[in-house]
Amino acid sequence: MSWILLIVAVLLLVAALRLRRASGLPWARIRIADTGSWRAADQPLMSYRYGLVGKPDYLLETRAGLIPVELKPSRRAKTPYAGDLMQLAAYCLLVEDATQQAPPYGLLRYATHTFRMPYTAAVRADLLALLDELRQDRNADEVARSHQQAARCRGCGFYTQCEDRLG
């Protein structure tokens, strides 16, 4: 009987290790999880300095520092979307502001790929420029639509007020 339990335990361990490897995430302690399946995340990361609030899906604690991880499990693109990279950059900025230590990179997990985005001075500068642009748009009386996608318009928080909406 004890041999059967040992075999079952080994099989479960092998299965768990395969799942971990398939996740595309590094072997690290999970500091925060906001996926709904593990445990409730701590308070969101807040930066009054940058006017930014957010919760990465995971914060991994590594020797290099805290690493934000954003999961997009339904995406199957071979290259990451620019908006997803900027979201990940925002989490890097939040981690930097909260801990006074910039993460060296962030991880973006799609259905079949994990992308590693180095958090460089250039990425940070692009994010800060985007945040400035968003603030300017928020204060503007009118903002031009930047796409031709009716479904994207319908998902926008300004859809009902926008005179330039599609569909």
CNS distance restraints for C-alpha pairs under 8 A (distance, minus, plus):
assign (resid   1 and name CA) (resid   5 and name CA) 6.56 0.50 0.50
assign (resid   2 and name CA) (resid   6 and name CA) 6.17 0.50 0.50
assign (resid   3 and name CA) (resid   7 and name CA) 6.16 0.50 0.50
assign (resid   4 and name CA) (resid   8 and name CA) 6.14 0.50 0.50
assign (resid   5 and name CA) (resid   9 and name CA) 6.06 0.50 0.50
assign (resid   6 and name CA) (resid  10 and name CA) 6.19 0.50 0.50
assign (resid   7 and name CA) (resid  11 and name CA) 6.15 0.50 0.50
assign (resid   8 and name CA) (resid  12 and name CA) 6.12 0.50 0.50
assign (resid   9 and name CA) (resid  13 and name CA) 6.13 0.50 0.50
assign (resid  10 and name CA) (resid  14 and name CA) 6.17 0.50 0.50
assign (resid  11 and name CA) (resid  15 and name CA) 6.16 0.50 0.50
assign (resid  12 and name CA) (resid  16 and name CA) 6.08 0.50 0.50
assign (resid  13 and name CA) (resid  17 and name CA) 6.16 0.50 0.50
assign (resid  14 and name CA) (resid  18 and name CA) 6.21 0.50 0.50
assign (resid  15 and name CA) (resid  19 and name CA) 6.24 0.50 0.50
assign (resid  16 and name CA) (resid  20 and name CA) 6.14 0.50 0.50
assign (resid  17 and name CA) (resid  21 and name CA) 6.17 0.50 0.50
assign (resid  18 and name CA) (resid  22 and name CA) 6.08 0.50 0.50
assign (resid  19 and name CA) (resid  23 and name CA) 6.19 0.50 0.50
assign (resid  20 and name CA) (resid  24 and name CA) 7.36 0.50 0.50
assign (resid  20 and name CA) (resid  25 and name CA) 7.34 0.50 0.50
assign (resid  21 and name CA) (resid  25 and name CA) 7.21 0.50 0.50
assign (resid  24 and name CA) (resid 109 and name CA) 7.26 0.50 0.50
assign (resid  24 and name CA) (resid 113 and name CA) 7.22 0.50 0.50
assign (resid  24 and name CA) (resid 114 and name CA) 5.61 0.50 0.50
assign (resid  25 and name CA) (resid 107 and name CA) 7.89 0.50 0.50
assign (resid  25 and name CA) (resid 114 and name CA) 7.51 0.50 0.50
assign (resid  28 and name CA) (resid  60 and name CA) 5.92 0.50 0.50
assign (resid  28 and name CA) (resid  61 and name CA) 5.99 0.50 0.50
assign (resid  28 and name CA) (resid  62 and name CA) 5.82 0.50 0.50
assign (resid  29 and name CA) (resid  60 and name CA) 5.69 0.50 0.50
assign (resid  29 and name CA) (resid  61 and name CA) 5.23 0.50 0.50
assign (resid  29 and name CA) (resid  62 and name CA) 7.06 0.50 0.50
assign (resid  30 and name CA) (resid  58 and name CA) 6.70 0.50 0.50
assign (resid  30 and name CA) (resid  59 and name CA) 6.01 0.50 0.50
assign (resid  30 and name CA) (resid  60 and name CA) 4.66 0.50 0.50
assign (resid  30 and name CA) (resid  61 and name CA) 6.18 0.50 0.50
assign (resid  31 and name CA) (resid  58 and name CA) 7.17 0.50 0.50
assign (resid  31 and name CA) (resid  59 and name CA) 5.27 0.50 0.50
assign (resid  31 and name CA) (resid  60 and name CA) 5.53 0.50 0.50
assign (resid  31 and name CA) (resid  61 and name CA) 5.99 0.50 0.50
assign (resid  32 and name CA) (resid  41 and name CA) 5.74 0.50 0.50
assign (resid  32 and name CA) (resid  42 and name CA) 6.61 0.50 0.50
assign (resid  32 and name CA) (resid  57 and name CA) 7.53 0.50 0.50
assign (resid  32 and name CA) (resid  58 and name CA) 5.24 0.50 0.50
assign (resid  32 and name CA) (resid  59 and name CA) 4.99 0.50 0.50
assign (resid  32 and name CA) (resid  60 and name CA) 7.31 0.50 0.50
assign (resid  33 and name CA) (resid  38 and name CA) 6.72 0.50 0.50
assign (resid  33 and name CA) (resid  39 and name CA) 6.55 0.50 0.50
assign (resid  33 and name CA) (resid  40 and name CA) 6.88 0.50 0.50
assign (resid  33 and name CA) (resid  41 and name CA) 5.21 0.50 0.50
assign (resid  33 and name CA) (resid  56 and name CA) 7.60 0.50 0.50
assign (resid  33 and name CA) (resid  57 and name CA) 5.40 0.50 0.50
assign (resid  33 and name CA) (resid  58 and name CA) 4.45 0.50 0.50
assign (resid  33 and name CA) (resid  59 and name CA) 6.75 0.50 0.50
assign (resid  34 and name CA) (resid  38 and name CA) 7.75 0.50 0.50
assign (resid  34 and name CA) (resid  39 and name CA) 7.21 0.50 0.50
assign (resid  34 and name CA) (resid  40 and name CA) 6.14 0.50 0.50
assign (resid  34 and name CA) (resid  41 and name CA) 4.78 0.50 0.50
assign (resid  34 and name CA) (resid  55 and name CA) 6.97 0.50 0.50
assign (resid  34 and name CA) (resid  56 and name CA) 6.77 0.50 0.50
assign (resid  34 and name CA) (resid  57 and name CA) 4.52 0.50 0.50
assign (resid  34 and name CA) (resid  58 and name CA) 6.29 0.50 0.50
assign (resid  35 and name CA) (resid  39 and name CA) 7.70 0.50 0.50
assign (resid  35 and name CA) (resid  40 and name CA) 7.90 0.50 0.50
assign (resid  35 and name CA) (resid  57 and name CA) 5.67 0.50 0.50
assign (resid  35 and name CA) (resid  58 and name CA) 7.80 0.50 0.50
assign (resid  36 and name CA) (resid  40 and name CA) 6.32 0.50 0.50
assign (resid  41 and name CA) (resid  55 and name CA) 7.91 0.50 0.50
assign (resid  43 and name CA) (resid  55 and name CA) 7.94 0.50 0.50
assign (resid  44 and name CA) (resid  53 and name CA) 6.45 0.50 0.50
assign (resid  44 and name CA) (resid  54 and name CA) 5.36 0.50 0.50
assign (resid  44 and name CA) (resid  55 and name CA) 4.94 0.50 0.50
assign (resid  45 and name CA) (resid  53 and name CA) 5.63 0.50 0.50
assign (resid  45 and name CA) (resid  54 and name CA) 5.41 0.50 0.50
assign (resid  45 and name CA) (resid  55 and name CA) 6.00 0.50 0.50
assign (resid  45 and name CA) (resid  94 and name CA) 6.08 0.50 0.50
assign (resid  45 and name CA) (resid  95 and name CA) 7.29 0.50 0.50
assign (resid  45 and name CA) (resid  98 and name CA) 7.25 0.50 0.50
assign (resid  46 and name CA) (resid  51 and name CA) 7.81 0.50 0.50
assign (resid  46 and name CA) (resid  52 and name CA) 5.94 0.50 0.50
assign (resid  46 and name CA) (resid  53 and name CA) 4.45 0.50 0.50
assign (resid  46 and name CA) (resid  54 and name CA) 6.72 0.50 0.50
assign (resid  46 and name CA) (resid  94 and name CA) 6.57 0.50 0.50
assign (resid  46 and name CA) (resid  98 and name CA) 7.51 0.50 0.50
assign (resid  47 and name CA) (resid  51 and name CA) 5.72 0.50 0.50
assign (resid  47 and name CA) (resid  52 and name CA) 5.18 0.50 0.50
assign (resid  47 and name CA) (resid  53 and name CA) 6.29 0.50 0.50
assign (resid  47 and name CA) (resid  94 and name CA) 6.20 0.50 0.50
assign (resid  47 and name CA) (resid  97 and name CA) 6.49 0.50 0.50
assign (resid  47 and name CA) (resid  98 and name CA) 7.24 0.50 0.50
assign (resid  48 and name CA) (resid  52 and name CA) 6.68 0.50 0.50
assign (resid  52 and name CA) (resid  90 and name CA) 7.89 0.50 0.50
assign (resid  52 and name CA) (resid  94 and name CA) 7.36 0.50 0.50
assign (resid  53 and name CA) (resid  94 and name CA) 7.54 0.50 0.50
assign (resid  54 and name CA) (resid  91 and name CA) 6.83 0.50 0.50
assign (resid  54 and name CA) (resid  94 and name CA) 7.67 0.50 0.50
assign (resid  55 and name CA) (resid  91 and name CA) 7.31 0.50 0.50
assign (resid  56 and name CA) (resid  68 and name CA) 5.94 0.50 0.50
assign (resid  56 and name CA) (resid  69 and name CA) 5.97 0.50 0.50
assign (resid  56 and name CA) (resid  70 and name CA) 5.67 0.50 0.50
assign (resid  56 and name CA) (resid  88 and name CA) 7.87 0.50 0.50
assign (resid  56 and name CA) (resid  91 and name CA) 6.29 0.50 0.50
assign (resid  57 and name CA) (resid  68 and name CA) 7.59 0.50 0.50
assign (resid  57 and name CA) (resid  69 and name CA) 5.83 0.50 0.50
assign (resid  57 and name CA) (resid  70 and name CA) 5.20 0.50 0.50
assign (resid  57 and name CA) (resid  71 and name CA) 6.34 0.50 0.50
assign (resid  58 and name CA) (resid  68 and name CA) 5.91 0.50 0.50
assign (resid  58 and name CA) (resid  69 and name CA) 4.95 0.50 0.50
assign (resid  58 and name CA) (resid  70 and name CA) 6.79 0.50 0.50
assign (resid  59 and name CA) (resid  66 and name CA) 6.12 0.50 0.50
assign (resid  59 and name CA) (resid  67 and name CA) 5.44 0.50 0.50
assign (resid  59 and name CA) (resid  68 and name CA) 4.59 0.50 0.50
assign (resid  59 and name CA) (resid  69 and name CA) 6.07 0.50 0.50
assign (resid  60 and name CA) (resid  66 and name CA) 5.49 0.50 0.50
assign (resid  60 and name CA) (resid  67 and name CA) 4.96 0.50 0.50
assign (resid  60 and name CA) (resid  68 and name CA) 6.42 0.50 0.50
assign (resid  60 and name CA) (resid  69 and name CA) 7.43 0.50 0.50
assign (resid  61 and name CA) (resid  65 and name CA) 5.97 0.50 0.50
assign (resid  61 and name CA) (resid  66 and name CA) 4.72 0.50 0.50
assign (resid  61 and name CA) (resid  67 and name CA) 6.46 0.50 0.50
assign (resid  62 and name CA) (resid  66 and name CA) 6.08 0.50 0.50
assign (resid  62 and name CA) (resid  67 and name CA) 7.19 0.50 0.50
assign (resid  64 and name CA) (resid 103 and name CA) 7.37 0.50 0.50
assign (resid  64 and name CA) (resid 104 and name CA) 6.93 0.50 0.50
assign (resid  65 and name CA) (resid 101 and name CA) 7.63 0.50 0.50
assign (resid  65 and name CA) (resid 102 and name CA) 7.96 0.50 0.50
assign (resid  65 and name CA) (resid 103 and name CA) 5.89 0.50 0.50
assign (resid  65 and name CA) (resid 104 and name CA) 7.50 0.50 0.50
assign (resid  66 and name CA) (resid  95 and name CA) 7.33 0.50 0.50
assign (resid  66 and name CA) (resid 103 and name CA) 5.86 0.50 0.50
assign (resid  67 and name CA) (resid  92 and name CA) 7.65 0.50 0.50
assign (resid  67 and name CA) (resid 103 and name CA) 5.82 0.50 0.50
assign (resid  67 and name CA) (resid 104 and name CA) 7.52 0.50 0.50
assign (resid  67 and name CA) (resid 105 and name CA) 6.46 0.50 0.50
assign (resid  67 and name CA) (resid 106 and name CA) 5.51 0.50 0.50
assign (resid  67 and name CA) (resid 107 and name CA) 7.34 0.50 0.50
assign (resid  68 and name CA) (resid  88 and name CA) 7.20 0.50 0.50
assign (resid  68 and name CA) (resid  91 and name CA) 6.29 0.50 0.50
assign (resid  68 and name CA) (resid  92 and name CA) 6.41 0.50 0.50
assign (resid  68 and name CA) (resid  95 and name CA) 7.78 0.50 0.50
assign (resid  68 and name CA) (resid 103 and name CA) 7.92 0.50 0.50
assign (resid  68 and name CA) (resid 105 and name CA) 7.85 0.50 0.50
assign (resid  68 and name CA) (resid 106 and name CA) 5.10 0.50 0.50
assign (resid  68 and name CA) (resid 107 and name CA) 6.37 0.50 0.50
assign (resid  69 and name CA) (resid  88 and name CA) 7.40 0.50 0.50
assign (resid  69 and name CA) (resid 106 and name CA) 5.94 0.50 0.50
assign (resid  69 and name CA) (resid 107 and name CA) 4.68 0.50 0.50
assign (resid  69 and name CA) (resid 108 and name CA) 5.83 0.50 0.50
assign (resid  69 and name CA) (resid 109 and name CA) 7.38 0.50 0.50
assign (resid  70 and name CA) (resid  88 and name CA) 6.51 0.50 0.50
assign (resid  70 and name CA) (resid 107 and name CA) 6.37 0.50 0.50
assign (resid  70 and name CA) (resid 108 and name CA) 4.96 0.50 0.50
assign (resid  70 and name CA) (resid 109 and name CA) 6.22 0.50 0.50
assign (resid  71 and name CA) (resid 108 and name CA) 6.05 0.50 0.50
assign (resid  71 and name CA) (resid 109 and name CA) 4.79 0.50 0.50
assign (resid  71 and name CA) (resid 110 and name CA) 6.33 0.50 0.50
assign (resid  72 and name CA) (resid 108 and name CA) 7.48 0.50 0.50
assign (resid  72 and name CA) (resid 109 and name CA) 5.90 0.50 0.50
assign (resid  72 and name CA) (resid 110 and name CA) 4.90 0.50 0.50
assign (resid  72 and name CA) (resid 111 and name CA) 6.86 0.50 0.50
assign (resid  73 and name CA) (resid 109 and name CA) 6.92 0.50 0.50
assign (resid  73 and name CA) (resid 110 and name CA) 5.02 0.50 0.50
assign (resid  73 and name CA) (resid 111 and name CA) 4.45 0.50 0.50
assign (resid  74 and name CA) (resid 110 and name CA) 6.77 0.50 0.50
assign (resid  74 and name CA) (resid 111 and name CA) 5.67 0.50 0.50
assign (resid  75 and name CA) (resid 110 and name CA) 5.20 0.50 0.50
assign (resid  75 and name CA) (resid 111 and name CA) 5.64 0.50 0.50
assign (resid  76 and name CA) (resid 110 and name CA) 6.08 0.50 0.50
assign (resid  76 and name CA) (resid 111 and name CA) 5.53 0.50 0.50
assign (resid  76 and name CA) (resid 112 and name CA) 6.42 0.50 0.50
assign (resid  76 and name CA) (resid 113 and name CA) 7.74 0.50 0.50
assign (resid  77 and name CA) (resid 110 and name CA) 7.47 0.50 0.50
assign (resid  78 and name CA) (resid 113 and name CA) 7.31 0.50 0.50
assign (resid  80 and name CA) (resid  84 and name CA) 6.80 0.50 0.50
assign (resid  80 and name CA) (resid  85 and name CA) 6.86 0.50 0.50
assign (resid  80 and name CA) (resid 108 and name CA) 7.90 0.50 0.50
assign (resid  80 and name CA) (resid 115 and name CA) 7.19 0.50 0.50
assign (resid  81 and name CA) (resid  85 and name CA) 6.44 0.50 0.50
assign (resid  82 and name CA) (resid  86 and name CA) 6.25 0.50 0.50
assign (resid  83 and name CA) (resid  87 and name CA) 6.17 0.50 0.50
assign (resid  84 and name CA) (resid  88 and name CA) 6.24 0.50 0.50
assign (resid  84 and name CA) (resid 108 and name CA) 7.72 0.50 0.50
assign (resid  85 and name CA) (resid  89 and name CA) 6.07 0.50 0.50
assign (resid  85 and name CA) (resid 108 and name CA) 7.56 0.50 0.50
assign (resid  85 and name CA) (resid 117 and name CA) 7.41 0.50 0.50
assign (resid  86 and name CA) (resid  90 and name CA) 6.09 0.50 0.50
assign (resid  86 and name CA) (resid 127 and name CA) 6.37 0.50 0.50
assign (resid  87 and name CA) (resid  91 and name CA) 6.49 0.50 0.50
assign (resid  88 and name CA) (resid  92 and name CA) 6.33 0.50 0.50
assign (resid  88 and name CA) (resid 106 and name CA) 6.39 0.50 0.50
assign (resid  88 and name CA) (resid 107 and name CA) 7.52 0.50 0.50
assign (resid  88 and name CA) (resid 108 and name CA) 7.14 0.50 0.50
assign (resid  89 and name CA) (resid  93 and name CA) 6.21 0.50 0.50
assign (resid  89 and name CA) (resid 106 and name CA) 7.40 0.50 0.50
assign (resid  89 and name CA) (resid 119 and name CA) 6.89 0.50 0.50
assign (resid  89 and name CA) (resid 123 and name CA) 6.95 0.50 0.50
assign (resid  89 and name CA) (resid 124 and name CA) 6.92 0.50 0.50
assign (resid  89 and name CA) (resid 127 and name CA) 6.69 0.50 0.50
assign (resid  90 and name CA) (resid  94 and name CA) 6.17 0.50 0.50
assign (resid  90 and name CA) (resid 127 and name CA) 6.94 0.50 0.50
assign (resid  91 and name CA) (resid  95 and name CA) 6.16 0.50 0.50
assign (resid  92 and name CA) (resid  96 and name CA) 6.10 0.50 0.50
assign (resid  92 and name CA) (resid 102 and name CA) 6.85 0.50 0.50
assign (resid  92 and name CA) (resid 103 and name CA) 6.11 0.50 0.50
assign (resid  92 and name CA) (resid 105 and name CA) 7.56 0.50 0.50
assign (resid  92 and name CA) (resid 106 and name CA) 6.72 0.50 0.50
assign (resid  92 and name CA) (resid 119 and name CA) 7.01 0.50 0.50
assign (resid  93 and name CA) (resid  97 and name CA) 6.07 0.50 0.50
assign (resid  93 and name CA) (resid 102 and name CA) 7.20 0.50 0.50
assign (resid  93 and name CA) (resid 124 and name CA) 7.30 0.50 0.50
assign (resid  94 and name CA) (resid  98 and name CA) 6.05 0.50 0.50
assign (resid  95 and name CA) (resid  99 and name CA) 5.94 0.50 0.50
assign (resid  95 and name CA) (resid 100 and name CA) 7.77 0.50 0.50
assign (resid  95 and name CA) (resid 101 and name CA) 7.40 0.50 0.50
assign (resid  95 and name CA) (resid 102 and name CA) 6.73 0.50 0.50
assign (resid  95 and name CA) (resid 103 and name CA) 7.04 0.50 0.50
assign (resid  96 and name CA) (resid 100 and name CA) 5.12 0.50 0.50
assign (resid  96 and name CA) (resid 101 and name CA) 4.89 0.50 0.50
assign (resid  96 and name CA) (resid 102 and name CA) 4.25 0.50 0.50
assign (resid  96 and name CA) (resid 103 and name CA) 6.57 0.50 0.50
assign (resid  97 and name CA) (resid 101 and name CA) 7.44 0.50 0.50
assign (resid  97 and name CA) (resid 102 and name CA) 7.83 0.50 0.50
assign (resid 102 and name CA) (resid 119 and name CA) 7.74 0.50 0.50
assign (resid 103 and name CA) (resid 119 and name CA) 6.70 0.50 0.50
assign (resid 104 and name CA) (resid 118 and name CA) 6.07 0.50 0.50
assign (resid 104 and name CA) (resid 119 and name CA) 5.47 0.50 0.50
assign (resid 104 and name CA) (resid 120 and name CA) 7.60 0.50 0.50
assign (resid 105 and name CA) (resid 116 and name CA) 6.60 0.50 0.50
assign (resid 105 and name CA) (resid 117 and name CA) 5.38 0.50 0.50
assign (resid 105 and name CA) (resid 118 and name CA) 4.13 0.50 0.50
assign (resid 105 and name CA) (resid 119 and name CA) 4.67 0.50 0.50
assign (resid 105 and name CA) (resid 120 and name CA) 7.99 0.50 0.50
assign (resid 106 and name CA) (resid 116 and name CA) 5.92 0.50 0.50
assign (resid 106 and name CA) (resid 117 and name CA) 5.28 0.50 0.50
assign (resid 106 and name CA) (resid 118 and name CA) 6.53 0.50 0.50
assign (resid 106 and name CA) (resid 119 and name CA) 6.84 0.50 0.50
assign (resid 107 and name CA) (resid 114 and name CA) 6.69 0.50 0.50
assign (resid 107 and name CA) (resid 115 and name CA) 5.72 0.50 0.50
assign (resid 107 and name CA) (resid 116 and name CA) 4.78 0.50 0.50
assign (resid 107 and name CA) (resid 117 and name CA) 6.22 0.50 0.50
assign (resid 108 and name CA) (resid 114 and name CA) 5.65 0.50 0.50
assign (resid 108 and name CA) (resid 115 and name CA) 5.06 0.50 0.50
assign (resid 108 and name CA) (resid 116 and name CA) 6.47 0.50 0.50
assign (resid 108 and name CA) (resid 117 and name CA) 7.57 0.50 0.50
assign (resid 109 and name CA) (resid 113 and name CA) 6.01 0.50 0.50
assign (resid 109 and name CA) (resid 114 and name CA) 4.34 0.50 0.50
assign (resid 109 and name CA) (resid 115 and name CA) 6.29 0.50 0.50
assign (resid 110 and name CA) (resid 114 and name CA) 6.06 0.50 0.50
assign (resid 110 and name CA) (resid 115 and name CA) 7.99 0.50 0.50
assign (resid 119 and name CA) (resid 123 and name CA) 6.01 0.50 0.50
assign (resid 119 and name CA) (resid 124 and name CA) 6.90 0.50 0.50
assign (resid 120 and name CA) (resid 124 and name CA) 6.24 0.50 0.50
assign (resid 121 and name CA) (resid 125 and name CA) 6.06 0.50 0.50
assign (resid 122 and name CA) (resid 126 and name CA) 6.15 0.50 0.50
assign (resid 123 and name CA) (resid 127 and name CA) 6.20 0.50 0.50
assign (resid 124 and name CA) (resid 128 and name CA) 6.21 0.50 0.50
assign (resid 125 and name CA) (resid 129 and name CA) 6.14 0.50 0.50
assign (resid 126 and name CA) (resid 130 and name CA) 6.18 0.50 0.50
assign (resid 127 and name CA) (resid 131 and name CA) 6.15 0.50 0.50
assign (resid 128 and name CA) (resid 132 and name CA) 6.24 0.50 0.50
assign (resid 129 and name CA) (resid 133 and name CA) 6.23 0.50 0.50
assign (resid 130 and name CA) (resid 134 and name CA) 6.14 0.50 0.50
assign (resid 131 and name CA) (resid 135 and name CA) 6.21 0.50 0.50
assign (resid 132 and name CA) (resid 136 and name CA) 6.25 0.50 0.50
assign (resid 133 and name CA) (resid 137 and name CA) 6.19 0.50 0.50
assign (resid 134 and name CA) (resid 138 and name CA) 6.05 0.50 0.50
assign (resid 135 and name CA) (resid 139 and name CA) 6.38 0.50 0.50
assign (resid 136 and name CA) (resid 140 and name CA) 6.19 0.50 0.50
assign (resid 137 and name CA) (resid 142 and name CA) 7.79 0.50 0.50
assign (resid 137 and name CA) (resid 143 and name CA) 6.14 0.50 0.50
assign (resid 144 and name CA) (resid 164 and name CA) 7.26 0.50 0.50
assign (resid 145 and name CA) (resid 164 and name CA) 6.52 0.50 0.50
assign (resid 145 and name CA) (resid 165 and name CA) 7.40 0.50 0.50
assign (resid 148 and name CA) (resid 166 and name CA) 7.45 0.50 0.50
assign (resid 149 and name CA) (resid 153 and name CA) 6.49 0.50 0.50
assign (resid 149 and name CA) (resid 166 and name CA) 7.10 0.50 0.50
assign (resid 150 and name CA) (resid 154 and name CA) 6.30 0.50 0.50
assign (resid 150 and name CA) (resid 165 and name CA) 7.58 0.50 0.50
assign (resid 150 and name CA) (resid 166 and name CA) 4.80 0.50 0.50
assign (resid 150 and name CA) (resid 167 and name CA) 5.23 0.50 0.50
assign (resid 151 and name CA) (resid 155 and name CA) 6.41 0.50 0.50
assign (resid 151 and name CA) (resid 167 and name CA) 7.85 0.50 0.50
assign (resid 152 and name CA) (resid 156 and name CA) 6.48 0.50 0.50
assign (resid 153 and name CA) (resid 159 and name CA) 6.11 0.50 0.50
assign (resid 153 and name CA) (resid 165 and name CA) 6.02 0.50 0.50
assign (resid 153 and name CA) (resid 166 and name CA) 6.10 0.50 0.50
assign (resid 153 and name CA) (resid 167 and name CA) 7.72 0.50 0.50
assign (resid 154 and name CA) (resid 159 and name CA) 5.96 0.50 0.50
assign (resid 154 and name CA) (resid 166 and name CA) 7.83 0.50 0.50
assign (resid 154 and name CA) (resid 167 and name CA) 7.65 0.50 0.50
assign (resid 155 and name CA) (resid 159 and name CA) 7.29 0.50 0.50
assign (resid 158 and name CA) (resid 162 and name CA) 5.90 0.50 0.50
assign (resid 159 and name CA) (resid 165 and name CA) 6.49 0.50 0.50
